[in-house]
Structures are given as structure tokens and as C-alpha cells.
Amino acid sequence: MLIDTHCHLDAAEFDADRDNIATLALQQGISNIVIPAVARNNFDAVIQVCNQHKHCAYALGIHPMYVDDAASSDLETLKTYVAENNPVAIGEIGLDYFLTKENISKQTYFFTEQLKIAKQHNLPVILHVRNAIDDILKQLRSYEIHGGIAHAFNGSFQQAEQFIALDFKLGFGGAMTYSRALKIRELAKTLPLEAIVLETDSPDIPPEWVGSQGRNTPLELSKIAQVLADLRQVNVAQVLDITSANALNVLPKLAHLCTPAKVLL
């Protein structure tokens, strides 16, 4: 059993063969694929993909890299979608200080408003945490958010421990496969396996064997799992069992998948 906890299967890169990729993933033992939204204009897309492929489950949220094009009314739309549908989480949300810090106030506004929605509906959150982990942890504590995934984790061991104390799991994927990614590989090797979930972030963050010129897909997840097993010097079956259990624990709605969703036109 494998669970891809972060995959943008709705992306344009999959327009030509999305159904085939989803079917092949299921045939290869990927029992669930979590597809997080990134903006108001793709809420319907992620819902539709998941309605078509019952092993796919969606999260709804506004990504920090998209807040400059977002309006406060998008948060009202998100509230409506969450109330009328059945997302497994609020996400992908968070802060990103890598590209710019010029819009921190707007990023923080959208992040905290979405944390309120998660708390209101007792939903976990799927977090984008690039170069902003300390501020994200501060907001999680302020709003008393417990549970979710720190996607593409690349922080310190101490920051990882703080997420774990808040009942978060840490997402590891393609970045871990590069031999030069010493910090990420050390984290993947030494953190408790019970704190780790697997992800592809496809079509983004391709693993080393795909490279920058190839296309990352959920079909790479089994090889990513093998990399984690090799780093930890354990049997890959142990990695599959424990990381899948972790994903079901932190995203409990995955156990029943999503009910047919209502697309708002």
C-alpha cells in the first residue's frame, strides 16, 4: 500500500494522459492520491478529478504563491466549498519567503484566515513551508491547530520536532532522492519513521532519475519509497506500511475517501 500525500494531478502537464496516469497508479499499488488545490480557480478541477478517480482525494485551499491574485471573496468561496463538499484537508496553504517577502502581510492574512476555516471544520492542513517555518509554527500555535502535513519539509531537526509535537507529519519526496541533498537525506534517515509521509508533488520536484527535463508523476512513488528504505537501511515493506498508516492517521478521511463532491459553477 502506497499513499501519495501531495500530487497536483489536475495540472496542465497531465491534460493529455491524466486518466491513464491515475489508473496506472492504482494498478501499481498507490491506493490514494491527495490532490491539493492552490487557488480559487482550480477548486472545481481538483474536485472533478477526484470524482472521476475514487482513489483520489482533494484538499481545498489558497497557496501562498497565489495570494497576490486572490481576493477576500475567494475565502468566502472556500468556506462555501468546504461546507458543501468533503475535503480531506485545507490545503495547500502556508507561507513562502523564498520568492518574495514583499507580500508577507497578505500571505499571513490568507494563511491565518484559512487556519480559522480548518479549525472550524476540524480539518487537518497541508502546509507549504518554504523558508518560513518559524512563522508558520507560530501561527499554528496561535490558532491551536493540531494535525496536518508539512509538505516538502526542509527545515531543521528542531523544527521537525516542533511540528511532530503538534501532531504533524513531514512530507518527503523527490528532493530526498538527490545525493547532494545532504540535510534532507539526514532528516529522512534520522526522524522517527512514524513522523514521515511520502509524496511526489508531481509534476513538480522530480526525483533524481527523472531530472529537470522529465515529467514527475505519481508513478515514481514506489522508487521514492525505496530511497527512503535504503537511507534508513530497512525493508521497503516497512516503509510502505508505516508511511501509509501515518497518512491515514493524519488525514483520517482518506480511510473512507471523499464522498461525491458538489462542484459549484
N, C-alpha and C positions, 0 to 999 in steps of 0.2 A: 504494500500500500504506500502510495506517494501522494503528497498534497503540495501543490504549487500555491503558496500563500500570497503571491503577488505576480500578476500577469496582465498585461494590457492587451488582451486578445481582441478588443474592439478597435485597436489601432489600424490605421490605413495600411500598414505593412502586411496585414493579414486579409485584406479585402479579396484577394484572388483565391485564397485557399483556406479560409477560416474554418469552415465546416470540416474539411479534411483534417486539419491540424487538431481540432477538438476531438474528432473521432479517433485519430491515431493515438492521441494522448491517453484516452480512456483504454484503448486496446493495450497500451504499454504499461498499464497499471497505475496511471495517475487518476486517482479516484475523485479528486476535487481540484478545481482551479478557481482561485479567488480573483475576481476582476474588479479593481477599484476604479471608480470614476475620478476625473481630475477637474471637471468644470461642469457648469450647468448644461452646456450644450452637448455633453455626452452621457447624461443620466439615462436617456432613453436607449442609447446604443448599448450600454453595458447590460441593461435590463433585457433587451431583446436577445442578445447573445445568450444570456443565461436562461431565458425562456426556451430557446431552441436547443440548448445542450444542458440537460438536467444535472450533469455533474459539475457545472459551473455555477458559482455563486457570486453575487455582486456586493460591493460596498459603495456607498454614496458619499461624496464629499467634494470640496474645492481645494485643489492643490495650491501650495504657496506660490508656485511659479506662474499660476494663472490668476492671481488675485488682482493684478493691475487691470485686467479686462473684466473683472467681476463687479457686480453691484450688490447693494444690500438686499435688493429684491431677490437675488439668487439664494440668499439664506432662507428667505420665506418659502421659496420653491423647494429648497432642500427639506425644510420642515414638513411640507406637504407630502413630498415623496416618501419620506421616512415613515410618516404616519399612515400612509395608504399602501405601502409596499412592505417588503420583508428583507431589508438588507442584513447581511451578517455583521456589518460594522459600519462606522462612519470613517470614510477614508477615500482617497488619500489626502490627509491633511497634515499640517505641521508648519515648520519654518525652514527657510533656505537662505543662509547668509553667504553661500558660495558665489552665486551670480551677482547679487547686489544686496547692500544694506540700506539703500536709499528709501525703500518702502517698508521698513520694519514695522512701522505703526500700522499700516494696512494689513500686512501679513499677520501681525499679532491680533488685530481685530477679528479677521476671518477665522483664525485658529481658535481663539477663545470662544467665539460665538458657536463654533462647531463642537467644541468640547461641551458646551451647555446642552446642545442637542443630544450628544452621546449620553450625557448624564441623565437627561430627562427620559430617554428611552432605554436606559440601562444597556447600552451597546458598547462593545469594545471599540477601540480606534486603531486605524492603520496609519502609522506616522511616517512622514518624510522628515528626516532629522539632519540634513546636511549642514555641517558647520554651525549648528545651532542647538546642540544637545542640552547644554546647561539651561538655556532659556526655556526649552521645551519641558524639561523636568520641573522647573519652577512652576510653569503653568499647570502641569498635571497635578502637582501637589495642591496648588491653589484651588483648583476645581474638584479636587478629590476624585480624580479619575484613576480607576484601578482596572487594568486589563487591556491588552491590545498587543500590537506588534510594532517594534521599532524596525522599520524596513531598511534594508541595505545598511546594517549597523556598521559603523566605522569609528566608534568612539574609544574611550579608554576602558580598562578593566573596571575601574572605579565607577565610571558612568554606567557600564553594563550592570554592575551590582545594584545601582540605584533603580534602574528600570526593572530588574528582577524583583526588587523589594516592593514594587508597585504592581506586581503580577503581570509584567510584560514578558513577551518572548522576543527574541532577537533574530531578525531575518538575515540569512546568509545565502549567497547565490554566486553569480558569475565572477564577481570580484575576488572571491576566495580562491578561484582556480589558478590565478596568476602567481607564479613562483616569486615574483618581485613584491607581491602584496604581503610583506612580512608581518605587519601589525594585524591585519585581518586574519591571516592564517594562524597566528599565535592565539588570537581570541577564539577562533573556531576550534582550536586544539585544546584550549585550557578551560573555557567556560563550561559550566555544567551542561551536559547534553540535553537535560530536561528544560533548558532555557532557550533552545535553538529550534527555529523552524526553517524550512527550505523554501526558496523562491527562485524564479528566473528573472523577474522584472522584464520579461520579453515584451517587445522586441529590443528593449534597452539592456545595458550591462551584459554584453555577450561574454560567455566563458572563453578561456584562452584558446581552445581548439576551434572556436568559431571565428574569433578575431573581429577587428573593426569592419572588415569588408563583408562579413557574412550576416545572416539574419538569426537572431536568437529566437527560439521558440520554446514552448513547454516541453518539447521532446528532449531537451537537454537535461531535464531534471534528474534523471537516473544517474547520469555521469557526474553531475554536481554532487549528488549524494555519495557517490563512490569517492570523490575527492575528500569529502568530509570524513568518511570512514578511514581513508588512508592517513589523513592528518592525525586522527585520533588513535590509529592502529587498532581499530575494532572491526568486526564483521559488518558489512554494509546492511545486513538484515536488521542489526541492532539500530543502526541509524534510521532506517525506514520506519521501524516500529515506534521508536521513541519520538522522532520528529513529527510523525503523523499524529500520535497521541497528544503531543504538545499543541499542534494546530487545532485539534478538536477541542482541547481544553480551553484554549484562549478564544476560539471562535465557535462557541457551542452550537450555534445554528447550523453549522456545517453538518452536524450529525444527522440532521433531517433535511438538509439542503433548503433552497428557497422555495416557497410556495409560488405558484404562478403570479407574476407581478403585473400591476396595473401601470401601463405606460400613459403618462399624461401628455396629451398633444396640445 
